[in-house]
């Protein structure tokens, strides 16, 4: 199995594979996924995507608080970003938002809305 390493360039994490001759080649991410229905209490595997975007349909009755994880076991609260780039600790309104990429994401709490999710940039 080839050696894989990670590096960060700007705000993007890159995966590199050792070519065996002291050079590395970038492993590109998966192509953008089409929006699909998502139950936010279920973890979404976004490890191969730099960007994750959600659409909240309907006003939440309880604010959604999202978490991320590298191993799908240990989750920590994370921020979301609205279309203007504002950082949000919770989502309280219908609309489109971004979540952290290159990890698993799920909602720790929240009810009352339907979700679509899309990954990739």
C-alpha positions as CSV (number, residue, x, y, z in Angstrom):
1,X,0.0,0.0,0.0
2,X,1.4,3.4,-0.9
3,X,2.3,6.0,1.8
4,X,-0.2,8.8,2.1
5,X,0.5,12.1,3.6
6,X,-1.5,15.3,4.2
7,X,-0.5,18.9,3.8
8,X,-2.5,22.2,4.0
9,X,-2.3,24.8,1.4
10,X,-4.2,27.9,2.3
11,X,-7.5,26.6,3.9
12,X,-7.5,23.4,1.8
13,X,-6.2,20.1,3.0
14,X,-4.4,18.1,0.2
15,X,-3.7,14.3,0.2
16,X,-0.4,13.3,-1.4
17,X,0.8,9.8,-2.3
18,X,4.4,8.8,-2.3
19,X,5.4,7.8,-5.8
20,X,8.4,5.7,-4.6
21,X,11.0,7.9,-6.2
22,X,11.1,10.7,-3.6
23,X,8.2,12.6,-5.3
24,X,4.6,12.9,-4.3
25,X,1.4,13.2,-6.4
26,X,-1.8,14.9,-5.3
27,X,-4.8,12.7,-4.8
28,X,-7.7,14.7,-6.1
29,X,-11.0,14.8,-4.3
30,X,-14.2,13.3,-5.6
31,X,-16.3,15.2,-8.1
32,X,-19.1,17.3,-6.8
33,X,-22.1,15.3,-5.6
34,X,-25.6,16.2,-6.5
35,X,-27.9,17.4,-3.7
36,X,-29.5,14.5,-1.9
37,X,-31.9,14.2,1.1
38,X,-30.1,13.9,4.4
39,X,-31.1,13.1,8.0
40,X,-28.8,15.3,9.9
41,X,-28.7,13.1,13.0
42,X,-26.9,10.5,10.8
43,X,-23.2,11.2,10.1
44,X,-22.3,12.2,6.5
45,X,-19.0,11.0,5.3
46,X,-17.4,14.1,3.8
47,X,-13.8,13.1,4.2
48,X,-13.0,13.2,0.5
49,X,-14.7,16.6,-0.1
50,X,-13.2,20.0,0.6
51,X,-16.6,21.6,0.9
52,X,-20.0,20.5,2.2
53,X,-23.1,22.5,1.6
54,X,-26.6,22.0,3.1
55,X,-30.0,23.4,2.4
56,X,-32.3,23.7,5.3
57,X,-35.9,23.6,4.1
58,X,-38.4,25.0,6.6
59,X,-37.7,26.9,9.7
60,X,-36.3,24.7,12.5
61,X,-38.4,24.4,15.6
62,X,-35.2,23.7,17.6
63,X,-31.9,25.2,16.4
64,X,-29.5,22.7,14.7
65,X,-26.1,22.4,16.2
66,X,-23.5,20.6,14.1
67,X,-20.5,18.5,14.9
68,X,-17.6,17.2,13.0
69,X,-15.2,14.2,13.4
70,X,-12.2,12.7,11.7
71,X,-12.9,9.1,12.9
72,X,-16.8,9.0,13.0
73,X,-16.6,8.2,16.7
74,X,-15.5,11.3,18.5
75,X,-17.6,14.3,17.5
76,X,-17.0,18.0,18.5
77,X,-19.2,21.0,18.0
78,X,-18.3,22.9,14.8
79,X,-19.4,26.1,13.1
80,X,-21.4,26.6,10.0
81,X,-21.2,29.5,7.6
82,X,-24.0,31.3,5.9
83,X,-24.0,32.6,2.3
84,X,-22.3,35.8,3.5
85,X,-19.5,34.0,5.3
86,X,-20.8,34.7,8.8
87,X,-19.8,32.1,11.3
88,X,-22.8,30.4,13.1
89,X,-22.8,28.2,16.2
90,X,-26.3,27.0,15.3
91,X,-28.7,27.2,12.4
92,X,-32.1,28.8,13.3
93,X,-33.5,29.6,9.8
94,X,-34.1,28.0,6.4
95,X,-31.4,28.7,3.8
96,X,-28.2,27.4,2.5
97,X,-25.1,26.9,4.7
98,X,-21.6,25.4,4.5
99,X,-20.2,22.9,7.0
100,X,-16.5,21.8,7.4
101,X,-15.2,19.5,4.7
102,X,-12.7,16.6,4.9
103,X,-14.5,15.0,7.9
104,X,-17.7,13.4,9.0
105,X,-20.5,15.9,9.9
106,X,-23.8,15.5,11.8
107,X,-26.3,17.4,13.9
108,X,-26.0,17.1,17.7
109,X,-29.5,18.7,18.1
110,X,-32.2,20.2,16.1
111,X,-35.7,19.4,14.7
112,X,-38.3,20.7,12.4
113,X,-36.6,21.0,9.0
114,X,-35.9,18.9,5.9
115,X,-32.3,18.8,4.6
116,X,-30.5,18.5,1.3
117,X,-26.7,17.9,1.3
118,X,-24.1,18.4,-1.4
119,X,-20.4,17.8,-1.2
120,X,-17.5,19.0,-3.4
121,X,-16.4,22.3,-4.7
